[in-house]
Amino acid sequence: MKARKTTERLLVLATLAAFVAPASYAQVFATESGRAEFTSSVPLHSFTGTSDRLVGRIDLATDSVDFYLDLETLDTGIGKRDKDMRKTLDTARFPFAEFLGRLETPVNPAAAGAQRVRVRGTFTIHGVSRALVVDGTLTREGTGLRLEAAWELRLDEYDIEPPRLLIVKVDPVQKIAIRALLNPSPR
């Protein structure tokens, strides 16, 4: 009788662990609806382009990070400007921007509060790949991780000629920011 109750308890615990463990001990976190944003400026004016189609994943078991964005999904709110931006980025030939890297700082997915993280990798846009270090934060949110990161991108380093209108030229330095809720994901 005692052995039967012990067996029943073990079965209940194993069943509970099967449902709870994947979320609390997940090693891979992913999103298909993160937000990417760039801020650009011309003399006396700045504008922002956004997309809610940032796709990415972080694998804590391997410390690998992979994010990409379909550049056609960027929207500045003005159709002509969007068309010019796509022409400048040559999205017909180079439709994606991608970052592949590795976490340099350890991440505890169960920790409360924001954790500062640093990722070293390669950013590719307009057919050009360059080494890049990005600092950001990961914060536990439910069973997932909230990611926030920002950096600056110099257009000339990626062979992108800033557009100009008469004598007014777009600033060659773009401010980039990403935000995403990464949920537990199967490998």
N, C-alpha and C positions, 0 to 999 in steps of 0.2 A: 504494500500500500504506500509506504513511504517512498519507495523507488519510483512508483507511478506518479506521485505528486511532484517529485523532483524532475522527472522527465517532462511533465506538463509545463512546469515553470520554465525549464530550459527552452521548450518549444515556443512559449509565449515571448521570452526574451529574444530568441533568435528571430522571430517574426518582427518584433519591434525594431530590432537592430537593422533588419533588412530595409525598413522604411526610413529610419532616422539616419543611419550611417552615411548613405550617399550624399545627403545634403550637408551634413556637418563635417565630413571628412573629404569632400570633393577636392580633387587636385587640378581639375580643368574647369575654367570659367570662360563663358563665351557670350557674345552678343551679335545680333544682326540689325540692331536699331540704335546704335550709339550716335552721338551728335558730334559732328566735326564743324569747325567754324574757322574762317580766316577773316582777318581785318586788314584792309588795305587803305592807303591814303594817297591823295593828291593834295597839292597845296590848298589849304583852307577847307578841306573836306575829307571825311573818311567814310568807308562803307564796309559792310560785313556780308559775307556769303556763308550760307549754312547748308548742311545736309543731315538728315536723321537716318542715314543709311550706312553709317560706319559699321563695318563687320570686323570682328576680331576675337582673339582668344588668348588667354594666359594659362600656361600649363605649369603649375607649381612644382610638379615632380621633376620636370626637366628645366625649369626656369625660362622656358621659351615664351616669346611674345610675338604675335603676328596680327597686324591690323591692316586693312585696306579699305579704300573708298573709291567708288565709281564717281569720277569727276563730273560726269554728266548730271549727277544728282545735286550738285551745288547750285544754290539759288541766291541771288543778290537782291531780288525783288524788282529788278528792271530787266526786261527781256533782251533789249539791245546790249546792255552791259554783260548779261549772261552769254550771249552769242559771241561777243568780243572776247570774253574770258576763255570760252571753249576753243576759239580760234588761236588765241595766244598759247594755251596749253596743248594745242593740237590733240584734242581728245579723240579725234578719229583714229589717230595712230597710237596714242598713249592714253587709253581710257581710265587707267587706275593710278592711284598713289598708294604706295605700300611701305609699311615699316616692319622689318623682321629684326628681332633682337633677343637679348637675354637679360633677365633681371640681375642686377649687381647687388641688390640688397635683399635680405631674406624677408619673406612675407608669411605672416601667421593669419590664415583666413578666419580664425576664431577670435582674434584680438578685437577688443572694443576700441573705438576711436580711429582717427586717421593714421595711417602708416605711410611715412615718406618712402618713396621708392625711386630708384634710378635704373634706367634701362639703357644699355649700349647696343647699338645695332646699325642697320643700314636703312636709309630712307630713299625710296625711288619715286621720282616723278619726271615726266617729260622724257623718259628713256634714260635718265641719268641717276646713278646710285651714288650716295655719299654716306660716309660714317656719320652717325648722329648719336648724341647722348641726350636723353629726355628725362627730366625730373617730374615727379607727380606724386599723387597720393592714391592709396587704396583704402577704402573704408567699408567695413562689414555693413551690409544692409540686408536684413532678413537672412536668407541662405546664400545670398550673392555678395559681390564686391562692387562698390561704386568706385569707378576710376575717374580721375581728373588729372589732366596734364596739359602743359603749354610750352611752346618754344617759338623761336623765330626762324624764318626761312628766307635766305637770300636768293632771289630769283636767278641772278647771274651764275650762281654756283650750280644751277641745274639747266643751264643753257636756255633760260626763258628770258626773252626780251620784253621788259615791261612795256605795256601799251602806252601810247601817247596820243593826246588830242591837241593838235597844233603844237604849242610850246609846252603844254602841261603834260608831265610824265608821271605815271604811277610809281610810288615809292618802291624801290627794289627789295625792301625788307617787309615781309608779310608776317603778321602775328597769327600763329596757329594755336587752336585750343581744341581738346577733345574731352568729352564726358560720356560715360556709358555705365549702365548697370550690367555687370557680367554675372550670369547665372550659372549654377553648377551644370556641367555638361558631360556627356559620356566622352571618353577618349576618342 
